[in-house]
Amino acid sequence: MQLKKITIIILAIFTLLLPMPLAAYDLNEKIQLHGFASQGYLDSSGNNFLSDSLGGTFDFNEIGVNLNVRFTDKLRFGGQIMSRKMGNYGDNRIRLDWGLVDYRFQDWAGVRLGKVKIPLGLYNTERDSDFLRPMIFLPQSIYDETRRDTWLAQWGGELYGNVALDAFGDFDYKLFYGRIKYEGDSVYHDSTLANINRRLADNLTSPNPDPLLPSHINQCDRDNDYLYGANLIYSPPIENLRLGISYVSQKDTSYADNVKIGEYKTNSYFVFSLEYAWWNLSLSAEYGENDRTQTLYDVTTFDGPNQAWYVMLTSSATDRLGFSVLYDEYWKDKYNKDYSIHASGRYNSTPWRKDWGFGVRYDINENWTVKGEWHIVDGSALLLEFFNPDGTERYWQYGAVKASFNF
Amino acid sequence: MLLLLLMLYGAPGSCLAAEIILVVNHDNPLTGITWRAAERIFLSKKTEWTQGEHIHVVVNNEPEVYASFCRDILKKTSLQYLLYRKKMLFNGSGIPPRVMNNDEEVKDFVASAKDAIGFIRQESLDSRVKLLVIR
């Protein structure tokens, strides 16, 4: 553990102090070495968000290094390792973010094999790199940070390409299939363990307890059986307009103390996307529905689609200074928006989340970016009981500042 | 209101105004391409010339030239194109075009690489490279 921390610190110092011409190591387009590091501060009022954020936390960082090697004009190898810390999770443990072999037969057809980013919506493939987006947090309705590990990357492959339609523009497509290898120390994992034990405790105190259920479990795991999907981004002959659609389906099997206890299946998850830029203004909007079914101990605990959408407007006041306004809305159950899903009475959940966010971004130069933002939220959907064991507030706020470096 | 004013600040007219042209190697048989094809080349969507060779793209990072190219050819801000290229690197989708510091470096590179393309100021055009007209 100590050695790992020392390694991270040395890597960070090496990255930050290296002179620019040396840091971005390019050799005739054949070999390229790049990286990034970011450090943030997260604070909230009313509820804990992603960590014990009430009172603020500096445990909010990422660091990564990637290497690309071009063997021929068509064949490339690339990989990125990274570590992150969000509250008590991540712990700056080094992991493979993506790593692949890429062969592009033609502009319209290529294949990538290995650990490949999942192309969900406009921004999922770059959610590890803070400096690539206008705001620190992506809209949570579509890019839920608590399930980051679920939708980040898959071991398998994808077919991709760009098809020119001449006067009608062009489109990029990706078709992918693979499996997700879940991290054992994710916030989602620990939250799931806590939720299962809460259900088992509820069973013991119910009027008619199921005698076949255990009173408590010590560990839980989930294996991904499959994941497949497609992503299509159409660029019509209108400058800087992109229209997209993404589709994903996947299935997990859940285990408690090495015994199968249920399944989680994404029957269909689709996202419609729109991005339009006009001079210094950029508009992004996405709408998605995730139709999922969860069974636990032979009981269907959830079955149906959620509903998520957002609109984000970003303005570049100067080449370096930008402002963003976000409205982000999420409903846990598209067809039932009135009741609390957690009916046990312990968890005062509202099944919605409506988030107004205001952000500022300043690019000091090509390598350094600082950002700040504040969010005003109505609703506690997507918040984890795990971080809020005494219940949640309906109206709450959160904010963050973050500095990022990349080379 | 203050936020709205700040967001609308930064008018398009404040951009720099260098006349930008595309240049290729003299051995390249093409004399012109469509604006759409030029855009796809610099966005790394089109990677091969019609004759089949891999396109070697070079980005001119001299601020005035770069800003004019982004605005006039790609219809993007400088930051938007910079982030577009960085996304390729950091999400694993590819290696972005190589970057050079000024017109002279671009011309030297294009003159030495048969399948290269770059952009320079119109007044910098000389016999080392060939103009590629955008139709």
Chai-1 contact restraints between the chains, C-beta under 6 A:
chainA,res_idxA,chainB,res_idxB,connection_type,confidence,min_distance_angstrom,max_distance_angstrom,comment,restraint_id
A,E29,B,R98,contact,1.0,0.0,6.0,A-B,restraint_1
A,Q32,B,I95,contact,1.0,0.0,6.0,A-B,restraint_2
A,H34,B,L89,contact,1.0,0.0,6.0,A-B,restraint_3
A,N68,B,I95,contact,1.0,0.0,6.0,A-B,restraint_4
A,D73,B,H54,contact,1.0,0.0,6.0,A-B,restraint_5
A,G78,B,G92,contact,1.0,0.0,6.0,A-B,restraint_6
A,W98,B,G92,contact,1.0,0.0,6.0,A-B,restraint_7
A,L100,B,G92,contact,1.0,0.0,6.0,A-B,restraint_8
A,D107,B,K46,contact,1.0,0.0,6.0,A-B,restraint_9
A,D107,B,T47,contact,1.0,0.0,6.0,A-B,restraint_10
A,K117,B,N91,contact,1.0,0.0,6.0,A-B,restraint_11
A,K117,B,G92,contact,1.0,0.0,6.0,A-B,restraint_12
A,T125,B,N91,contact,1.0,0.0,6.0,A-B,restraint_13
A,E126,B,K87,contact,1.0,0.0,6.0,A-B,restraint_14
A,E126,B,N91,contact,1.0,0.0,6.0,A-B,restraint_15
A,S129,B,F90,contact,1.0,0.0,6.0,A-B,restraint_16
A,L132,B,L83,contact,1.0,0.0,6.0,A-B,restraint_17
A,L132,B,K87,contact,1.0,0.0,6.0,A-B,restraint_18
A,N162,B,K45,contact,1.0,0.0,6.0,A-B,restraint_19
A,E239,B,K75,contact,1.0,0.0,6.0,A-B,restraint_20
A,N240,B,K75,contact,1.0,0.0,6.0,A-B,restraint_21
A,W279,B,P12,contact,1.0,0.0,6.0,A-B,restraint_22
A,N280,B,G10,contact,1.0,0.0,6.0,A-B,restraint_23
A,S315,B,M7,contact,1.0,0.0,6.0,A-B,restraint_24
A,S316,B,G10,contact,1.0,0.0,6.0,A-B,restraint_25
A,S316,B,T77,contact,1.0,0.0,6.0,A-B,restraint_26
A,A317,B,L6,contact,1.0,0.0,6.0,A-B,restraint_27
A,A317,B,Y9,contact,1.0,0.0,6.0,A-B,restraint_28
A,A317,B,G10,contact,1.0,0.0,6.0,A-B,restraint_29
A,T318,B,G10,contact,1.0,0.0,6.0,A-B,restraint_30
A,D319,B,S78,contact,1.0,0.0,6.0,A-B,restraint_31
A,F323,B,L6,contact,1.0,0.0,6.0,A-B,restraint_32
A,F323,B,M7,contact,1.0,0.0,6.0,A-B,restraint_33
